[in-house]
Amino acid sequence: MFDGATLVYKYDGSFEGLMCCVFASYEHKEIPLDILPPEGQPGLFDILKTIETDHQKAQRVYDSIPIRISLEAQELVKLGFLTCTPQKERLIFLFLRLGYKVGGKVMGMLTDDNVHALQKAVRNLTCESHRYKGFVRFSIYNEALVAMIEPENFVLPLLAYHFSNRYPNEVFMIFDKTHKAALIHQAGRVEILDIEDWELPEPDEEEVEYRRLWQQFYKTIAIESRDNPRCRMNFMPKRFWKHLTEFYPEQKVKAHPIPGEQARLLGGSS
């Protein structure tokens, strides 16, 4: 029997793996001090226990949430896993344990630190994903639309439906540089793939001209007398500016094709 004061779980970093940590806690009647992803390091005196991912156990826990708590709680847990909040695994774990005790009313228990922190993290996630629906700027490479973003949270799953619905007949890729993942839409299918390292290639002459035209349009519709930098930063924080075409410097570059593997993923020639 582990000492609950020093026990730490370690899992594979997947949502299913986290659900298995919840299962293991009830199965072995123990409450871990923390739940660590693969890159997490336990403390010097922690007792580390690795939790293997079992799809059936994970499904049992996930299916139990709307039955014993609520559908809203299930959605909160699913979104909470996509956030960048520190120790999100522990927040989700403690939220579920409380929810299994009190049922659906856990959603309104904002005086509980864990419930409040989890709901705050999810609000941050949904706000960031909403902003990216307007702040993604595509460029054309090999007849595919390509964009790069650097979000704090893992927003790609929340962007998938929006952009697939907006560009149903296009081949496009949104690369999340922060989380080394890409949302790829091709032939009506959407996938989110891990891509360890990738950079936008230099644009060709036609793409440079499109960017120049967009920048000119942006300047033309601006009303100088209504310029309010503080207000703009409230709605468009500076961390988004890096990948917005309207803030790019003027470019005079030659064509540079996409490397082989990325060209294949986007339907181009390698």
C-alpha positions as CSV (number, residue, x, y, z in Angstrom):
1,M,0.0,0.0,0.0
2,F,1.4,3.4,-1.0
3,D,1.6,6.3,1.3
4,G,-0.9,8.7,-0.1
5,A,1.2,11.7,1.0
6,T,4.1,10.8,-1.3
7,L,2.5,8.7,-4.1
8,V,2.7,10.2,-7.6
9,Y,1.2,8.7,-10.7
10,K,2.9,9.0,-14.1
11,Y,0.9,8.4,-17.4
12,D,1.5,8.5,-21.1
13,G,0.2,12.1,-21.6
14,S,-3.0,11.0,-23.4
15,F,-6.6,11.8,-22.3
16,E,-7.3,8.1,-22.1
17,G,-4.2,7.7,-19.9
18,L,-5.5,10.3,-17.5
19,M,-8.9,8.5,-17.3
20,C,-7.0,5.4,-16.4
21,C,-5.3,7.3,-13.5
22,V,-8.8,8.0,-12.2
23,F,-9.7,4.3,-12.6
24,A,-6.5,3.2,-10.8
25,S,-7.2,5.6,-7.9
26,Y,-10.5,4.0,-7.2
27,E,-9.4,0.5,-7.9
28,H,-6.5,0.7,-5.4
29,K,-8.2,3.0,-3.0
30,E,-5.4,5.6,-3.1
31,I,-5.1,9.3,-3.9
32,P,-1.9,10.4,-5.6
33,L,-0.3,13.7,-4.6
34,D,0.2,14.5,-8.3
35,I,-0.2,13.1,-11.8
36,L,2.8,13.6,-14.1
37,P,3.0,13.6,-17.9
38,P,5.9,11.8,-19.6
39,E,8.2,14.8,-19.3
40,G,7.3,15.4,-15.6
41,Q,9.8,14.7,-12.9
42,P,8.8,13.4,-9.4
43,G,10.2,14.9,-6.2
44,L,13.2,13.3,-4.5
45,F,11.0,11.5,-1.9
46,D,8.0,10.8,-4.1
47,I,7.0,7.2,-4.8
48,L,6.4,7.0,-8.5
49,K,3.7,4.7,-9.9
50,T,3.3,4.3,-13.7
51,I,-0.2,3.9,-14.9
52,E,-0.6,1.9,-18.1
53,T,-3.3,3.1,-20.6
54,D,-6.2,0.7,-21.0
55,H,-8.8,1.8,-23.5
56,Q,-11.6,-0.1,-21.8
57,K,-10.9,1.3,-18.4
58,A,-10.6,4.8,-19.8
59,Q,-13.9,4.4,-21.6
60,R,-15.6,3.2,-18.4
61,V,-14.5,6.4,-16.5
62,Y,-15.4,8.7,-19.4
63,D,-18.9,7.2,-19.8
64,S,-19.5,7.4,-16.0
65,I,-19.1,11.2,-16.0
66,P,-22.5,12.2,-17.5
67,I,-24.2,9.4,-15.5
68,R,-22.8,10.3,-12.1
69,I,-22.1,14.0,-12.6
70,S,-23.4,15.7,-15.8
71,L,-22.8,16.1,-19.5
72,E,-21.5,19.6,-18.8
73,A,-18.9,18.1,-16.4
74,Q,-17.8,15.6,-19.1
75,E,-17.3,18.5,-21.6
76,L,-15.4,20.5,-18.9
77,V,-13.0,17.6,-18.3
78,K,-12.5,17.1,-22.1
79,L,-11.7,20.8,-22.6
80,G,-9.7,21.0,-19.4
81,F,-7.2,18.5,-20.8
82,L,-6.5,20.8,-23.8
83,T,-5.5,23.7,-21.5
84,C,-2.0,24.9,-20.6
85,T,-2.8,25.4,-16.9
86,P,-0.2,24.0,-14.6
87,Q,-1.1,20.6,-13.0
88,K,-4.2,20.3,-15.2
89,E,-4.2,16.5,-14.6
90,R,-4.5,17.0,-10.8
91,L,-7.2,19.6,-11.3
92,I,-9.2,17.2,-13.5
93,F,-8.6,14.3,-11.1
94,L,-9.8,16.2,-8.0
95,F,-12.7,17.7,-9.9
96,L,-13.9,14.2,-10.8
97,R,-13.5,12.8,-7.3
98,L,-15.6,15.7,-5.9
99,G,-18.1,15.3,-8.7
100,Y,-18.6,11.6,-8.0
101,K,-19.5,12.6,-4.4
102,V,-21.8,15.6,-5.0
103,G,-23.1,15.0,-8.5
104,G,-24.0,17.8,-11.0
105,K,-23.9,20.6,-8.4
106,V,-20.1,20.4,-8.6
107,M,-20.3,22.7,-11.6
108,G,-21.5,25.6,-9.5
109,M,-19.1,25.0,-6.6
110,L,-16.8,27.9,-7.5
111,T,-15.6,28.4,-4.0
112,D,-13.7,25.1,-4.4
113,D,-10.2,26.1,-5.6
114,N,-9.9,23.1,-8.0
115,V,-13.3,23.7,-9.6
116,H,-12.6,27.4,-9.9
117,A,-9.2,26.8,-11.4
118,L,-10.4,24.2,-13.9
119,Q,-13.3,26.4,-15.1
120,K,-11.0,29.4,-15.4
121,A,-8.5,27.4,-17.5
122,V,-11.3,26.3,-19.8
123,R,-12.5,29.8,-20.3
124,N,-9.0,30.8,-21.2
125,L,-8.9,28.0,-23.8
126,T,-12.2,28.8,-25.4
127,C,-11.4,32.5,-25.5
128,E,-8.1,31.8,-27.2
129,S,-9.6,29.5,-29.7
130,H,-12.3,32.1,-30.5
131,R,-9.6,34.6,-31.2
132,Y,-7.8,32.3,-33.5
133,K,-10.9,31.9,-35.6
134,G,-10.2,35.4,-36.7
135,F,-6.4,35.6,-36.3
136,V,-5.3,32.7,-38.5
137,R,-3.7,34.0,-41.7
138,F,-3.2,31.5,-44.5
139,S,-0.5,31.6,-47.3
140,I,-0.6,29.5,-50.4
141,Y,2.1,26.8,-51.0
142,N,1.8,24.1,-53.6
143,E,-1.9,25.1,-54.1
144,A,-2.5,24.4,-50.4
145,L,-3.4,26.9,-47.7
146,V,-0.9,26.9,-44.8
147,A,-0.8,28.9,-41.6
148,M,1.3,28.9,-38.4
149,I,0.1,29.7,-34.9
150,E,1.7,29.7,-31.5
151,P,-1.1,29.3,-29.0
152,E,-0.7,28.9,-25.3
153,N,-3.4,26.2,-25.2
154,F,-3.9,23.2,-27.5
155,V,-6.6,24.9,-29.6
156,L,-6.4,22.8,-32.8
157,P,-9.3,20.4,-31.9
158,L,-11.5,23.5,-31.3
159,L,-10.5,25.0,-34.7
160,A,-11.1,21.9,-36.7
161,Y,-14.8,22.3,-37.3
162,H,-14.7,26.0,-37.9
163,F,-12.1,26.0,-40.7
164,S,-13.3,22.7,-42.2
165,N,-16.7,24.2,-42.5
166,R,-15.3,27.5,-43.8
167,Y,-13.1,25.9,-46.4
168,P,-14.7,22.5,-47.2
169,N,-13.1,22.2,-50.7
170,E,-9.6,23.4,-49.8
171,V,-6.5,21.6,-48.8
172,F,-5.1,23.4,-45.8
173,M,-2.8,23.0,-42.8
174,I,-2.6,24.9,-39.5
175,F,0.7,24.2,-37.8
176,D,0.8,24.7,-34.0
177,K,4.4,25.5,-33.3
178,T,3.9,25.5,-29.6
179,H,2.6,21.9,-29.4
180,K,4.4,20.5,-32.5
181,A,1.1,19.4,-34.1
182,A,-0.7,20.2,-37.4
183,L,-4.4,20.3,-38.3
184,I,-4.6,19.0,-41.9
185,H,-7.7,19.1,-44.0
186,Q,-7.7,17.2,-47.3
187,A,-10.4,15.5,-49.4
188,G,-13.0,16.3,-46.8
189,R,-11.0,14.5,-44.0
190,V,-9.5,16.2,-41.0
191,E,-6.5,14.9,-39.0
192,I,-4.4,16.3,-36.2
193,L,-0.8,15.0,-36.6
194,D,2.3,15.3,-34.5
195,I,5.0,17.1,-36.5
196,E,8.2,17.5,-34.5
197,D,9.8,20.4,-36.4
198,W,8.6,22.6,-39.3
199,E,9.0,26.1,-40.5
200,L,7.0,28.1,-43.1
201,P,9.0,28.2,-46.3
202,E,9.7,31.5,-48.0
203,P,6.8,32.6,-50.1
204,D,6.9,32.8,-53.9
205,E,6.4,36.0,-55.9
206,E,2.7,35.6,-56.2
207,E,2.2,35.0,-52.5
208,V,4.3,38.1,-51.7
209,E,2.0,40.1,-54.0
210,Y,-1.1,38.8,-52.2
211,R,0.4,39.8,-48.9
212,R,1.2,43.3,-50.2
213,L,-2.4,43.7,-51.4
214,W,-3.7,42.6,-48.0
215,Q,-1.4,45.0,-46.2
216,Q,-2.6,47.8,-48.5
217,F,-6.2,46.9,-47.9
218,Y,-5.6,46.9,-44.2
219,K,-4.0,50.4,-44.3
220,T,-6.7,51.7,-46.6
221,I,-9.7,50.8,-44.5
222,A,-8.0,52.1,-41.3
223,I,-9.3,55.4,-39.8
224,E,-6.4,57.3,-38.5
225,S,-8.4,59.4,-36.1
226,R,-9.8,56.3,-34.5
227,D,-6.5,54.7,-33.9
228,N,-6.4,53.3,-30.3
229,P,-3.4,51.0,-29.7
230,R,-4.5,50.1,-26.1
231,C,-8.0,49.1,-27.3
232,R,-6.5,47.1,-30.1
233,M,-4.2,45.2,-27.8
234,N,-7.1,44.3,-25.6
235,F,-8.8,42.5,-28.5
236,M,-5.6,41.5,-30.4
237,P,-2.8,40.9,-27.9
238,K,0.7,41.4,-29.2
239,R,1.5,37.7,-29.0
240,F,-0.8,37.1,-32.0
241,W,0.9,39.8,-34.2
242,K,3.8,37.6,-35.2
243,H,1.7,35.6,-37.6
244,L,-0.7,38.3,-38.9
245,T,0.0,39.2,-42.5
246,E,-1.0,42.9,-41.9
247,F,2.0,43.2,-39.5
248,Y,4.5,41.5,-41.8
249,P,7.4,43.6,-43.1
250,E,7.6,44.2,-46.8
251,Q,9.1,41.1,-48.5
252,K,11.0,40.6,-51.7
253,V,11.9,36.9,-51.9
254,K,12.0,34.2,-54.4
255,A,10.1,30.9,-54.4
256,H,11.1,28.2,-52.0
257,P,9.3,24.9,-52.2
258,I,8.0,23.0,-49.2
259,P,10.3,20.1,-48.0
260,G,9.4,16.6,-49.1
261,E,7.3,15.2,-46.1
262,Q,5.3,18.4,-45.6
263,A,4.6,18.6,-49.4
264,R,3.4,15.0,-49.4
265,L,1.0,15.8,-46.5
266,L,-0.4,18.7,-48.4
267,G,-0.8,16.9,-51.7
268,G,2.1,18.5,-53.4
269,S,5.1,16.9,-55.1
270,S,8.1,15.9,-53.0
